[in-house]
Amino acid sequence: MLEYKSKYKKKSLSIYGEPQISIFNNFIKNGYINKNSKILIPNCLDGLYVLYLTTHGYKSITCYEENKVLLNGGVYDNFYTTGLLNRLERINKKVILKRFNYYSSKEKDKFDLVFVERTLQMKENDNYSLEEKIRKLKDSVNDDGFIYIKYYIGKDNEISSNQIINNNQMINLFEKEHWNIIHYREYSKPIKHNKHPNNREEHTHIIGHVFFQKKPYIYKKRVMNRTYKKVSVFGNVKKRVYYYIDFLKNNYQKIPDVLVVDANDGINVIPFAKNNCNVTCYEDNNILLNGGIFEGKKTNGLIKRLKDQNVFDKVEIKKSNYYKFKDIKKYDFIYIDDSLQYKKYEDISMKKKIRKLMSNVREGGYLYIHYVLKKNKNDNENSYLELNEILNYFDLKDWRIVYIFECTKKSIYSYDRDNSYNTGYILANKIRNRRVYVNHYEIEIKNEFIN
């Protein structure tokens, strides 16, 4: 028998082990959710994730659990649990708890995140087909909201025959026209799993996990003599843009100066402008500036879209190639979103592009770059970065790396490149101006205060 007991009930462990908190750390870091986001957990067990979320400041948690032992405490299949209600009572945190099966409910609320961690195929949910459960989960997601599901693949001792999920079956249940794929992976080898009530021996599972964002529903109706405010041809604004907008608001008492390289048709420019930033942007494509058909899609263009949003006067547009333009202005924040590999930059070395960006950051300012990693040796080194290569361009005497992440798993991000490329991102803070860059050449500045 496993016994997780403590005189402090709030410290009692779940009989299902420890929550994988890195998942939520990544959600926050990428701006997908924040502490005010509405979160739904369809099977909360004895509080495996609920307790973590409530004690870490998440303010709106709704969860479902029908098992009385997991709710009230007791012995569940030779495992002792304090119970969700007792654990929540001790920490004085309120959670919307519904004591019945989620998949049989008539839940009408919409959530910013629906979180399903290894519970989709539990025996309690055996009366519902996979299609029924996924349809129910999708209906609970807000427009622009997210759904995360971790599941078991193939035959497994813990699931019945009508719960089996085969390879690539899950992703086919999410329509591409309604969902953006942020992350999708299915493992080919078994992964070890700790003992728990449904399996009292050390065991393995073959798992998969998906993370999707719901596209907003656009009601299409033909109305005469009406001007429509078209969305960007590059899709919806990623939530990380709003994360950095909040970051700037919290870190600057003044109106920050922001540079968005590669404005495109305004996908990343408009959010900064609407949130009272002084925005400078570069774009040299005439269609993206003035409207027309771009890559088979119609765009109103950057200029018209800025006017439609009443932010045209807040944005300085420079109609040129940033990396070939001499810009001596310094900015508080520079935002690069998956554009270093554009074909128009193939003749400029990666070193020159990154050094150019660094030179325009004000002392104390920040540089954010979302970039693409090399897929094979034949990829253009001016367009794609090797793993960890980007760190070589930052002198740690002058820069503080706030965070860096490089994904070694397949992901789908970009509008104009092969979906099988992996990506990385870095946020760096400029500690001091020790060098200047003239025509991309580095010149040391003598300073008696610097060793």
ChimeraX attribute file (.defattr): number of C-alpha atoms within 10 A of each C-alpha:
attribute: neighborCount
match mode: 1-to-1
recipient: residues
	/A:1	10
	/A:2	13
	/A:3	13
	/A:4	16
	/A:5	13
	/A:6	11
	/A:7	7
	/A:8	10
	/A:9	18
	/A:10	18
	/A:11	15
	/A:12	16
	/A:13	23
	/A:14	24
	/A:15	23
	/A:16	17
	/A:17	13
	/A:18	11
	/A:19	18
	/A:20	12
	/A:21	11
	/A:22	9
	/A:23	10
	/A:24	15
	/A:25	12
	/A:26	13
	/A:27	15
	/A:28	15
	/A:29	14
	/A:30	18
	/A:31	17
	/A:32	22
	/A:33	23
	/A:34	17
	/A:35	14
	/A:36	12
	/A:37	16
	/A:38	21
	/A:39	26
	/A:40	26
	/A:41	22
	/A:42	22
	/A:43	27
	/A:44	24
	/A:45	24
	/A:46	27
	/A:47	27
	/A:48	20
	/A:49	19
	/A:50	23
	/A:51	22
	/A:52	15
	/A:53	19
	/A:54	20
	/A:55	14
	/A:56	9
	/A:57	12
	/A:58	17
	/A:59	18
	/A:60	17
	/A:61	20
	/A:62	20
	/A:63	21
	/A:64	20
	/A:65	22
	/A:66	17
	/A:67	17
	/A:68	16
	/A:69	17
	/A:70	23
	/A:71	22
	/A:72	15
	/A:73	18
	/A:74	15
	/A:75	15
	/A:76	15
	/A:77	12
	/A:78	13
	/A:79	17
	/A:80	21
	/A:81	27
	/A:82	26
	/A:83	24
	/A:84	25
	/A:85	16
	/A:86	16
	/A:87	26
	/A:88	19
	/A:89	12
	/A:90	12
	/A:91	15
	/A:92	11
	/A:93	13
	/A:94	13
	/A:95	16
	/A:96	11
	/A:97	17
	/A:98	14
	/A:99	13
	/A:100	16
	/A:101	15
	/A:102	20
	/A:103	20
	/A:104	12
	/A:105	11
	/A:106	8
	/A:107	12
	/A:108	8
	/A:109	12
	/A:110	18
	/A:111	23
	/A:112	23
	/A:113	25
	/A:114	24
	/A:115	23
	/A:116	19
	/A:117	19
	/A:118	15
	/A:119	19
	/A:120	21
	/A:121	22
	/A:122	14
	/A:123	13
	/A:124	15
	/A:125	18
	/A:126	15
	/A:127	13
	/A:128	15
	/A:129	14
	/A:130	20
	/A:131	11
	/A:132	11
	/A:133	18
	/A:134	17
	/A:135	14
	/A:136	17
	/A:137	22
	/A:138	19
	/A:139	14
	/A:140	20
	/A:141	22
	/A:142	20
	/A:143	16
	/A:144	21
	/A:145	25
	/A:146	27
	/A:147	23
	/A:148	18
	/A:149	20
	/A:150	19
	/A:151	21
	/A:152	25
	/A:153	23
	/A:154	15
	/A:155	15
	/A:156	15
	/A:157	11
	/A:158	13
	/A:159	17
	/A:160	13
	/A:161	11
	/A:162	12
	/A:163	23
	/A:164	18
	/A:165	19
	/A:166	12
	/A:167	15
	/A:168	13
	/A:169	12
	/A:170	20
	/A:171	16
	/A:172	8
	/A:173	13
	/A:174	17
	/A:175	11
	/A:176	12
	/A:177	8
	/A:178	13
	/A:179	20
	/A:180	20
	/A:181	18
	/A:182	14
	/A:183	16
	/A:184	19
	/A:185	16
	/A:186	18
	/A:187	14
	/A:188	11
	/A:189	10
	/A:190	13
	/A:191	11
	/A:192	11
	/A:193	13
	/A:194	12
	/A:195	15
	/A:196	18
	/A:197	16
	/A:198	14
	/A:199	13
	/A:200	14
	/A:201	11
	/A:202	10
	/A:203	14
	/A:204	14
	/A:205	19
	/A:206	17
	/A:207	20
	/A:208	20
	/A:209	20
	/A:210	17
	/A:211	19
	/A:212	22
	/A:213	23
	/A:214	22
	/A:215	18
	/A:216	13
	/A:217	9
	/A:218	6
	/A:219	5
	/A:220	6
	/A:221	6
	/A:222	6
	/A:223	8
	/A:224	6
	/A:225	6
	/A:226	7
	/A:227	8
	/A:228	9
	/A:229	13
	/A:230	13
	/A:231	16
	/A:232	21
	/A:233	21
	/A:234	16
	/A:235	12
	/A:236	14
	/A:237	17
	/A:238	16
	/A:239	14
	/A:240	16
	/A:241	20
	/A:242	18
	/A:243	17
	/A:244	18
	/A:245	18
	/A:246	13
	/A:247	11
	/A:248	21
	/A:249	15
	/A:250	9
	/A:251	9
	/A:252	10
	/A:253	8
	/A:254	9
	/A:255	13
	/A:256	20
	/A:257	21
	/A:258	25
	/A:259	29
	/A:260	22
	/A:261	23
	/A:262	25
	/A:263	25
	/A:264	24
	/A:265	28
	/A:266	26
	/A:267	21
	/A:268	24
	/A:269	27
	/A:270	23
	/A:271	17
	/A:272	25
	/A:273	23
	/A:274	16
	/A:275	14
	/A:276	15
	/A:277	22
	/A:278	19
	/A:279	23
	/A:280	20
	/A:281	23
	/A:282	21
	/A:283	21
	/A:284	16
	/A:285	18
	/A:286	14
	/A:287	17
	/A:288	23
	/A:289	23
	/A:290	15
	/A:291	18
	/A:292	15
	/A:293	13
	/A:294	15
	/A:295	10
	/A:296	8
	/A:297	10
	/A:298	16
	/A:299	24
	/A:300	23
	/A:301	24
	/A:302	26
	/A:303	18
	/A:304	19
	/A:305	24
	/A:306	21
	/A:307	12
	/A:308	15
	/A:309	13
	/A:310	13
	/A:311	19
	/A:312	18
	/A:313	11
	/A:314	17
	/A:315	20
	/A:316	13
	/A:317	18
	/A:318	15
	/A:319	15
	/A:320	14
	/A:321	16
	/A:322	20
	/A:323	18
	/A:324	13
	/A:325	13
	/A:326	12
	/A:327	11
	/A:328	12
	/A:329	11
	/A:330	17
	/A:331	22
	/A:332	22
	/A:333	24
	/A:334	25
	/A:335	22
	/A:336	19
	/A:337	19
	/A:338	20
	/A:339	19
	/A:340	24
	/A:341	20
	/A:342	14
	/A:343	11
	/A:344	10
	/A:345	18
	/A:346	15
	/A:347	10
	/A:348	15
	/A:349	14
	/A:350	21
	/A:351	14
	/A:352	17
	/A:353	18
	/A:354	18
	/A:355	19
	/A:356	23
	/A:357	19
	/A:358	24
	/A:359	22
	/A:360	21
	/A:361	25
	/A:362	21
	/A:363	18
	/A:364	16
	/A:365	22
	/A:366	24
	/A:367	25
	/A:368	20
	/A:369	21
	/A:370	18
	/A:371	21
	/A:372	26
	/A:373	22
	/A:374	17
	/A:375	14
	/A:376	10
	/A:377	8
	/A:378	7
	/A:379	12
	/A:380	15
	/A:381	17
	/A:382	19
	/A:383	23
	/A:384	22
	/A:385	21
	/A:386	14
	/A:387	15
	/A:388	12
	/A:389	10
	/A:390	18
	/A:391	12
	/A:392	9
	/A:393	13
	/A:394	16
	/A:395	11
	/A:396	14
	/A:397	10
	/A:398	14
	/A:399	20
	/A:400	17
	/A:401	16
	/A:402	12
	/A:403	12
	/A:404	16
	/A:405	13
	/A:406	17
	/A:407	14
	/A:408	12
	/A:409	12
	/A:410	15
	/A:411	17
	/A:412	17
	/A:413	19
	/A:414	17
	/A:415	13
	/A:416	13
	/A:417	13
	/A:418	11
	/A:419	12
	/A:420	13
	/A:421	20
	/A:422	19
	/A:423	24
	/A:424	19
	/A:425	19
	/A:426	17
	/A:427	17
	/A:428	21
	/A:429	23
	/A:430	23
	/A:431	16
	/A:432	15
	/A:433	15
	/A:434	14
	/A:435	13
	/A:436	17
	/A:437	16
	/A:438	12
	/A:439	10
	/A:440	17
	/A:441	11
	/A:442	12
	/A:443	11
	/A:444	10
	/A:445	11
	/A:446	10
	/A:447	8
	/A:448	6
	/A:449	5
	/A:450	7
	/A:451	5
